[in-house]
Amino acid sequence: MKLMFKKVESQVSFPKMEEEILRFWDAEKIFERSVEKNSADKHFIFYEGPPTANGVPGLHHILARSFKDIIPRYKTMKGYRVERKAGWDTHGLPVELQVEKKLGLKNKQDIENIVPGDVRASIIEFNKQCKESVWEYRDLWEKMTKRMGYWVDMEHPYVTYENEYIESVWWQLAQIAELKNEKGESFLYKGHKVVPYCYRCGTALSSHEVAQGYQTVKDNSVYVKFKAKPGQKIGDFTTDDQTYFLVWTTTPWTLPGNVALAVNSEVNYAIRTMKKGEYAGMTFINALLYAGLNPKDTEYSEIPWAKEVTALGKNLLGLQYEPFYETAGKDKEKSYKVIAGDFVTTDSGTGIVHIAPAFGEDDANVGKENDLPTLLTVEADGTLSKGFGLPGEGIPVKKKNDKNRYAVDDLIIEDLKQQNLFFKEEIYEHEYPFCWRCETPLIYYAKPSWFIRMSEVRGALVENNEKITWVPEHIKEGRFGEWLRGAKDWAISRERYWGTPLPVWECVGQSTDNSQQKTEKNGCGKMRVISSMNELEKLSGKTLEDVHKPYIDDVTFSCECGGMMRRTPEVLDVWFDSGAMPLAQHQYLGEGSIENYFPADYICEAVDQTRGWFYTLHSIATLLHKAGKVAIGNAYRNVICLGHILDAQGKKMSKSKGNVIDPFQMFEEYGADPLRWLLFSINQPGLPKRFDLKGMRDVQNRVFRMLWNSYSFFMTYASIDRWEPKKNSGVSKNILDKWILSELQKLVQEVDESLASYDVYSSTKKVENFIDNLSNWYIRRSRKRFWKSEDDTDKENAYQTLYDVLVTLAKVMAPFTPFLAEEIYRNLTRQNADAIDVGQAGKESVHLEDYPKADEALIDTKMNEDMRLLRELVTLGLKMRADAKIKVRQPLGVSSIKYDVSSEMQEILSEELNIRGVIVDTTLEDVLVLNTEITPELKLEGEAREIIRAIQEGRKKAGFNVEDRIILGYQGKEEVFEKFESEITKEVLATEVGQGDLADAEYIETVTLEGEAFTFFLKKI
């Protein structure tokens, strides 16, 4: 007979075991074979959200990659071909900022002067550094990916800086540019709009970028007095040189750019002349509801103003006032008047809003409606403009002073106080946008930018979202749906260097050299969006090895008007790169079928990507569908949206706080499988996850060591008995076998259904419950069946049942815990690989197996429920014994239960509670009545149990194997041996038992039982 199984030690190093499995996977190319084994006609499409490799991977990447890995593994075992292409996000500000830091650069001017006096050479060097920087931590990323068992094709990744990828991005943008709205306007347009702007990075941010960087801040908001020109009529009231519009603003630095004041036409305004205090004789115009003119500290019985006149906002329109600063120049005649704005409310402030069209979206819109000038009193580098004599000129408007206040604001406030135009100041707490890359406060700033008309397709965005299954479900209509319903035009251009060049050429007219300076003859304004390298080569006659700046900027070609077409200098928003990946990863340019890689069946990232990658994927797909280039308008069908990783106290992890967890340390101490399992099972995927090392230890013990002990138990006894699995072993009649197989098939059914619906969390709970059932009930209850010396049918059934359970459980758990599942499966099915005659030699890897199918004929729902009830009765009975201070080893008499369960279960209950039998009495008020009377005979039997326990412990201390037979000698407790010697002999595997000592005993011990000394002597045969 062949030795089918080998002993497995109960003590195991999961990290070392995983390293061995990794070597096996590599040597046998298990990942590649798992993909290739399934037909290309049955695709399951997965997209890898591209990470940037110029940063160190962290625990949050393990979270995302664990969820990314589990579904493709499951679908592969379900017979789908799941090709998983890795990707690298290599463009954009994250890379540029890293290089700026490395080179000690402070701004864009420094970048363009890396090679002193040579902008072109400077950009070449800067982009060269960027290209090298993106791979700084590639080895670490690949090591982490491999070590955690995340299967993705890293040998053939898509890289967003490669020409072929960029070319597909161009093609996609060109298709979008061809779309027209009802006015016949292109969906790609250049506009001068107020955009969220980071002056540190020198670039505008899209709305979904802004959404990622809000912080709660406390700023100094101010109330200021704009002096109305005297002699103006408001009903019966006439303004004088002491009449002021009272205005509130949270951005004092924008006051030099003021050109108008806005009121709500339908709001009531008060005109109040003060009669006492520092404002005596002054008249203030503000919303009637504004109570800021009342003294705060003292209750006055009389009104603090002499008289009050009210007027609707529409009666204030056209009134003029004097500016704080002379910045309007020749546009002064158009400025400094009261206009209407329906966005003005009385929820906060005074009901009058200061309008600076250069620094606010509402301001810009109302400025256009009223033909107001746009005064750019802030430079592109964020400094207050020079030349106007402004307080704070030359200082960045969001730079803090030594009082931790914005310096420009403080200087303007001080200046207004000197002019007697300051009213009061308050601290204002609000949400303010910061650059999500460098954390500089953003300013809203009027800049030229290229936009995509996303507002034109809001309905389509929402409609296409209906086709997507979201986990958690509330994201669909909540965070993501709300964002889609309010979609704004997408600012896709960036005034940076390292990025996909915007493929837009504009006619700049005649030019005699290769500079970007226009001549006196202006171009015709024609725009052309290039869709491929081939198209560009045909037009220009030039072939580029690298299409990045500045090389692409050298490429020009003739316009139909005879002028020169030159590329607009911006690069694309890096989010467009990411959102274009479904087609760009395959260099798609409009030819051939895309059904094998579009749309994705599954994607997964963290919740912040609802306004990042999730949104840009969805947007580009919607636009390409509208253009007739893809079959459907959603880029993905199913998405798991993950909460963020926090520390044990619920705080965000950061290096500065010292609470960052190194994933490689977790691999080394606990293993990748326990880490994956913890991240799957902490809570529902969309919730924030508090990571605690205590949780790691708990998972390792509660799940992994418990399962390993069950597996080790089987391997130990199977090797002792040289047991071999049988192909057709028949159906066991043992109730424990029938029950665990029923529970197993139920587990297979439920986990299969859960994973099919992307429900990972509840699957882990079901598996954990099964492992507990297996270890703490089935094996514990069946242990004696494996100890039997005789080779009977019941013992055979126990072996076969446990074997089948472990093999099937390994398959069920393979997508969750790929290492542990592989170890158990291979040792159970491949130890004797030529055992084909019994049909038990499995696949070379569990990951080449099919996912198990539930045998519903084996599921007995009533039996499962009865066994659950039985375990509750056992728990209750053990508590009753503990309350009565009666040891479990002390047998008790016949007891009564309320529920009618089978005789087999009654027998189990009797053994578990150590009672002589069970009487079913359905009239009982309580579910269990325990007979606690201890007769002399029961007392002796209890002592026999204590003796057996002591001897078994002695065997372990002596180092005997579980299968070793012994000779037993004893002194004391003779009365117990007279009655229960045969039971004791059988339990401790003794072949001889004698009263007295053993001269050649290998182990001797004396214990106290019921106040009496008992000595036993052991000798191994």
Secondary structure as the mmCIF struct_conf table of DSSP 4:
data_model
#
loop_
_struct_conf.conf_type_id
_struct_conf.id
_struct_conf.beg_label_comp_id
_struct_conf.beg_label_asym_id
_struct_conf.beg_label_seq_id
_struct_conf.end_label_comp_id
_struct_conf.end_label_asym_id
_struct_conf.end_label_seq_id
BEND BEND1 SER A 10 SER A 10
HELX_RH_AL_P HELX_RH_AL_P1 PHE A 14 GLU A 28
TURN_TY1_P TURN_TY1_P1 LYS A 29 LYS A 29
HELX_RH_AL_P HELX_RH_AL_P2 ILE A 30 GLU A 36
TURN_TY1_P TURN_TY1_P2 LYS A 37 LYS A 37
BEND BEND2 ASN A 38 ASN A 38
TURN_TY1_P TURN_TY1_P3 ALA A 40 ASP A 41
BEND BEND3 LYS A 42 LYS A 42
STRN STRN1 HIS A 43 HIS A 43
STRN STRN2 PHE A 46 PHE A 46
HELX_LH_PP_P HELX_LH_PP_P1 GLU A 48 THR A 52
TURN_TY1_P TURN_TY1_P4 ALA A 53 ASN A 54
BEND BEND4 GLY A 55 GLY A 55
HELX_RH_AL_P HELX_RH_AL_P3 LEU A 59 MET A 77
TURN_TY1_P TURN_TY1_P5 LYS A 78 GLY A 79
STRN STRN3 ARG A 81 ARG A 81
STRN STRN4 LYS A 85 TRP A 88
BEND BEND5 GLY A 92 GLY A 92
HELX_RH_AL_P HELX_RH_AL_P4 LEU A 93 LEU A 103
TURN_TY1_P TURN_TY1_P6 GLY A 104 GLY A 104
BEND BEND6 ASN A 107 ASN A 107
HELX_RH_AL_P HELX_RH_AL_P5 LYS A 108 ILE A 111
TURN_TY1_P TURN_TY1_P7 GLU A 112 ASN A 113
BEND BEND7 ILE A 114 VAL A 115
TURN_TY1_P TURN_TY1_P8 PRO A 116 GLY A 117
HELX_RH_AL_P HELX_RH_AL_P6 VAL A 119 SER A 133
TURN_TY1_P TURN_TY1_P9 VAL A 134 TYR A 137
HELX_RH_AL_P HELX_RH_AL_P7 ARG A 138 ARG A 147
TURN_TY1_P TURN_TY1_P10 MET A 148 GLY A 149
STRN STRN5 ASP A 153 VAL A 159
TURN_TY1_P TURN_TY1_P11 THR A 160 TYR A 161
BEND BEND8 GLU A 162 GLU A 162
HELX_RH_AL_P HELX_RH_AL_P8 ASN A 163 ALA A 177
TURN_TY1_P TURN_TY1_P12 GLU A 178 GLU A 178
STRN STRN6 LYS A 180 LYS A 180
TURN_TY1_P TURN_TY1_P13 GLU A 182 LYS A 183
BEND BEND9 GLY A 184 GLY A 184
STRN STRN7 SER A 186 SER A 186
BEND BEND10 PHE A 187 PHE A 187
STRN STRN8 LEU A 188 CYS A 198
TURN_TY1_P TURN_TY1_P14 TYR A 199 GLY A 202
STRN STRN9 THR A 203 ALA A 204
HELX_RH_AL_P HELX_RH_AL_P9 SER A 207 VAL A 210
TURN_TY1_P TURN_TY1_P15 ALA A 211 GLN A 212
STRN STRN10 TYR A 214 LYS A 227
STRN STRN11 ALA A 228 ALA A 228
HELX_LH_PP_P HELX_LH_PP_P2 LYS A 229 LYS A 229
TURN_TY1_P TURN_TY1_P16 PRO A 230 GLY A 231
STRN STRN12 LYS A 233 ILE A 234
TURN_TY1_P TURN_TY1_P17 GLY A 235 ASP A 236
STRN STRN13 PHE A 237 THR A 238
TURN_TY1_P TURN_TY1_P18 ASP A 241 GLN A 242
STRN STRN14 THR A 243 THR A 249
BEND BEND11 THR A 250 THR A 250
HELX_RH_3T_P HELX_RH_3T_P1 PRO A 252 GLY A 257
STRN STRN15 ALA A 260 VAL A 263
TURN_TY1_P TURN_TY1_P19 SER A 265 GLU A 266
BEND BEND12 VAL A 267 VAL A 267
STRN STRN16 ASN A 268 MET A 274
BEND BEND13 LYS A 276 LYS A 276
HELX_RH_3T_P HELX_RH_3T_P2 GLY A 277 TYR A 279
TURN_TY1_P TURN_TY1_P20 ALA A 280 GLY A 281
STRN STRN17 THR A 283 ALA A 287
TURN_TY1_P TURN_TY1_P21 LEU A 288 LEU A 289
TURN_TY1_P TURN_TY1_P22 GLY A 292 LEU A 293
BEND BEND14 ASN A 294 ASN A 294
BEND BEND15 LYS A 296 THR A 298
BEND BEND16 SER A 301 GLU A 302
BEND BEND17 PRO A 304 PRO A 304
STRN STRN18 TRP A 305 LEU A 312
HELX_RH_3T_P HELX_RH_3T_P3 GLY A 313 ASN A 315
TURN_TY1_P TURN_TY1_P23 LEU A 316 GLY A 318
STRN STRN19 GLN A 320 TYR A 321
BEND BEND18 PHE A 324 TYR A 325
HELX_RH_3T_P HELX_RH_3T_P4 GLY A 329 LYS A 334
BEND BEND19 TYR A 336 TYR A 336
STRN STRN20 LYS A 337 ALA A 340
TURN_TY1_P TURN_TY1_P24 ASP A 342 PHE A 343
BEND BEND20 THR A 346 SER A 348
TURN_TY1_P TURN_TY1_P25 GLY A 349 THR A 350
BEND BEND21 GLY A 351 GLY A 351
STRN STRN21 ILE A 352 ILE A 355
HELX_RH_3T_P HELX_RH_3T_P5 PRO A 357 PHE A 359
HELX_RH_AL_P HELX_RH_AL_P10 GLU A 361 GLU A 369
TURN_TY1_P TURN_TY1_P26 ASN A 370 ASP A 371
STRN STRN22 VAL A 378 VAL A 378
TURN_TY1_P TURN_TY1_P27 ALA A 380 ASP A 381
BEND BEND22 GLY A 382 GLY A 382
STRN STRN23 THR A 383 LEU A 384
HELX_LH_PP_P HELX_LH_PP_P3 SER A 385 SER A 385
BEND BEND23 LYS A 386 PHE A 388
TURN_TY1_P TURN_TY1_P28 PRO A 391 GLY A 394
BEND BEND24 ILE A 395 ILE A 395
STRN STRN24 PRO A 396 PRO A 396
TURN_TY1_P TURN_TY1_P29 VAL A 397 LYS A 398
STRN STRN25 LYS A 400 LYS A 400
TURN_TY1_P TURN_TY1_P30 ASP A 402 LYS A 403
BEND BEND25 ASN A 404 ARG A 405
STRN STRN26 TYR A 406 TYR A 406
HELX_RH_AL_P HELX_RH_AL_P11 ALA A 407 GLN A 418
TURN_TY1_P TURN_TY1_P31 GLN A 419 ASN A 420
STRN STRN27 PHE A 422 PRO A 433
STRN STRN28 PHE A 434 PHE A 434
TURN_TY1_P TURN_TY1_P32 TRP A 436 CYS A 438
HELX_LH_PP_P HELX_LH_PP_P4 THR A 440 THR A 440
STRN STRN29 PRO A 441 PRO A 441
HELX_LH_PP_P HELX_LH_PP_P5 LEU A 442 LEU A 442
STRN STRN30 ILE A 443 ILE A 452
HELX_RH_3T_P HELX_RH_3T_P6 MET A 454 VAL A 457
HELX_RH_AL_P HELX_RH_AL_P12 ARG A 458 ASN A 465
TURN_TY1_P TURN_TY1_P33 GLU A 466 LYS A 467
STRN STRN31 THR A 469 VAL A 471
BEND BEND26 PRO A 472 PRO A 472
TURN_TY1_P TURN_TY1_P34 GLU A 473 GLU A 473
HELX_RH_AL_P HELX_RH_AL_P13 HIS A 474 GLU A 477
TURN_TY1_P TURN_TY1_P35 GLY A 478 GLY A 478
HELX_RH_AL_P HELX_RH_AL_P14 ARG A 479 ARG A 485
TURN_TY1_P TURN_TY1_P36 GLY A 486 GLY A 486
STRN STRN32 TRP A 490 ALA A 491
STRN STRN33 SER A 493 ARG A 494
BEND BEND27 GLU A 495 GLU A 495
BEND BEND28 TYR A 497 GLY A 499
HELX_LH_PP_P HELX_LH_PP_P6 THR A 500 THR A 500
STRN STRN34 PRO A 501 PRO A 501
HELX_LH_PP_P HELX_LH_PP_P7 LEU A 502 LEU A 502
STRN STRN35 VAL A 504 GLY A 509
BEND BEND29 THR A 512 GLN A 516
BEND BEND30 GLU A 520 LYS A 521
STRN STRN36 MET A 527 VAL A 529
HELX_RH_AL_P HELX_RH_AL_P15 MET A 533 SER A 540
BEND BEND31 GLU A 545 GLU A 545
BEND BEND32 HIS A 548 HIS A 548
TURN_TY1_P TURN_TY1_P37 LYS A 549 PRO A 550
HELX_RH_3T_P HELX_RH_3T_P7 TYR A 551 ASP A 554
STRN STRN37 THR A 556 SER A 558
TURN_TY1_P TURN_TY1_P38 GLU A 560 CYS A 561
BEND BEND33 GLY A 562 GLY A 563
STRN STRN38 MET A 564 ARG A 567
BEND BEND34 PRO A 569 PRO A 569
STRN STRN39 VAL A 571 LEU A 572
HELX_RH_AL_P HELX_RH_AL_P16 VAL A 574 GLY A 579
TURN_TY1_P TURN_TY1_P39 ALA A 580 ALA A 580
HELX_RH_AL_P HELX_RH_AL_P17 MET A 581 ALA A 584
TURN_TY1_P TURN_TY1_P40 GLN A 585 GLN A 587
BEND BEND35 GLY A 590 GLY A 590
BEND BEND36 GLY A 592 GLY A 592
TURN_TY1_P TURN_TY1_P41 GLU A 595 TYR A 597
BEND BEND37 PHE A 598 PRO A 599
STRN STRN40 ALA A 600 ALA A 600
BEND BEND38 ASP A 601 ASP A 601
STRN STRN41 TYR A 602 TYR A 602
STRN STRN42 ILE A 603 ALA A 606
HELX_RH_3T_P HELX_RH_3T_P8 VAL A 607 ARG A 611
TURN_TY1_P TURN_TY1_P42 GLY A 612 GLY A 612
HELX_RH_AL_P HELX_RH_AL_P18 TRP A 613 LYS A 626
TURN_TY1_P TURN_TY1_P43 ALA A 627 GLY A 628
BEND BEND39 LYS A 629 GLY A 633
BEND BEND40 ALA A 635 ALA A 635
STRN STRN43 TYR A 636 TYR A 636
BEND BEND41 ARG A 637 ARG A 637
STRN STRN44 ASN A 638 LEU A 642
HELX_LH_PP_P HELX_LH_PP_P8 GLY A 643 HIS A 644
STRN STRN45 ILE A 645 LEU A 646
TURN_TY1_P TURN_TY1_P44 ALA A 648 GLN A 649
BEND BEND42 GLY A 650 GLY A 650
HELX_LH_PP_P HELX_LH_PP_P9 LYS A 651 LYS A 651
STRN STRN46 LYS A 652 LYS A 652
HELX_LH_PP_P HELX_LH_PP_P10 MET A 653 MET A 653
TURN_TY1_P TURN_TY1_P45 LYS A 655 GLY A 658
HELX_LH_PP_P HELX_LH_PP_P11 VAL A 660 ASP A 662
HELX_RH_AL_P HELX_RH_AL_P19 PRO A 663 GLU A 669
TURN_TY1_P TURN_TY1_P46 TYR A 670 TYR A 670
HELX_RH_AL_P HELX_RH_AL_P20 ALA A 672 SER A 681
BEND BEND43 ILE A 682 ASN A 683
TURN_TY1_P TURN_TY1_P47 PRO A 685 GLY A 686
BEND BEND44 LEU A 687 LEU A 687
STRN STRN47 LYS A 689 ARG A 690
HELX_RH_AL_P HELX_RH_AL_P21 LEU A 693 VAL A 699
HELX_RH_PI_P HELX_RH_PI_P1 GLN A 700 ARG A 705
HELX_RH_AL_P HELX_RH_AL_P22 MET A 706 ILE A 720
TURN_TY1_P TURN_TY1_P48 ASP A 721 ARG A 722
BEND BEND45 LYS A 727 ASN A 728
HELX_RH_AL_P HELX_RH_AL_P23 ILE A 735 ALA A 756
TURN_TY1_P TURN_TY1_P49 SER A 757 TYR A 758
HELX_RH_AL_P HELX_RH_AL_P24 VAL A 760 ASN A 773
HELX_RH_PI_P HELX_RH_PI_P2 LEU A 774 ILE A 779
HELX_RH_AL_P HELX_RH_AL_P25 ARG A 780 TRP A 787
BEND BEND46 SER A 789 GLU A 790
HELX_RH_AL_P HELX_RH_AL_P26 THR A 793 MET A 813
TURN_TY1_P TURN_TY1_P50 ALA A 814 PHE A 816
HELX_RH_AL_P HELX_RH_AL_P27 PRO A 818 THR A 829
BEND BEND47 ARG A 830 ARG A 830
TURN_TY1_P TURN_TY1_P51 GLN A 831 ASP A 834
HELX_RH_3T_P HELX_RH_3T_P9 ALA A 835 VAL A 838
TURN_TY1_P TURN_TY1_P52 GLY A 839 GLY A 839
BEND BEND48 GLU A 844 SER A 845
HELX_RH_3T_P HELX_RH_3T_P10 VAL A 846 LEU A 848
BEND BEND49 GLU A 849 GLU A 849
HELX_LH_PP_P HELX_LH_PP_P12 ASP A 850 PRO A 852
HELX_RH_3T_P HELX_RH_3T_P11 GLU A 856 LEU A 858
HELX_RH_AL_P HELX_RH_AL_P28 THR A 861 ASP A 883
TURN_TY1_P TURN_TY1_P53 ALA A 884 LYS A 885
TURN_TY1_P TURN_TY1_P54 VAL A 888 ARG A 889
BEND BEND50 GLN A 890 GLN A 890
STRN STRN48 LEU A 892 LEU A 892
STRN STRN49 SER A 895 ILE A 897
BEND BEND51 LYS A 898 TYR A 899
HELX_RH_AL_P HELX_RH_AL_P29 SER A 903 LEU A 913
TURN_TY1_P TURN_TY1_P55 ASN A 914 ASN A 914
STRN STRN50 ILE A 915 ILE A 915
BEND BEND52 ARG A 916 ARG A 916
STRN STRN51 VAL A 918 VAL A 920
TURN_TY1_P TURN_TY1_P56 THR A 922 THR A 923
BEND BEND53 GLU A 925 VAL A 927
STRN STRN52 LEU A 928 VAL A 929
HELX_RH_AL_P HELX_RH_AL_P30 PRO A 936 ALA A 958
TURN_TY1_P TURN_TY1_P57 GLY A 959 GLY A 959
TURN_TY1_P TURN_TY1_P58 VAL A 962 GLU A 963
STRN STRN53 ILE A 966 GLN A 971
BEND BEND54 GLY A 972 GLY A 972
HELX_RH_AL_P HELX_RH_AL_P31 GLU A 974 GLU A 987
TURN_TY1_P TURN_TY1_P59 VAL A 988 LEU A 989
STRN STRN54 ALA A 990 GLN A 995
BEND BEND55 GLY A 996 GLY A 996
TURN_TY1_P TURN_TY1_P60 ALA A 999 ASP A 1000
BEND BEND56 GLU A 1002 GLU A 1002
STRN STRN55 TYR A 1003 LEU A 1009
TURN_TY1_P TURN_TY1_P61 GLU A 1010 GLY A 1011
STRN STRN56 GLU A 1012 LYS A 1020
#
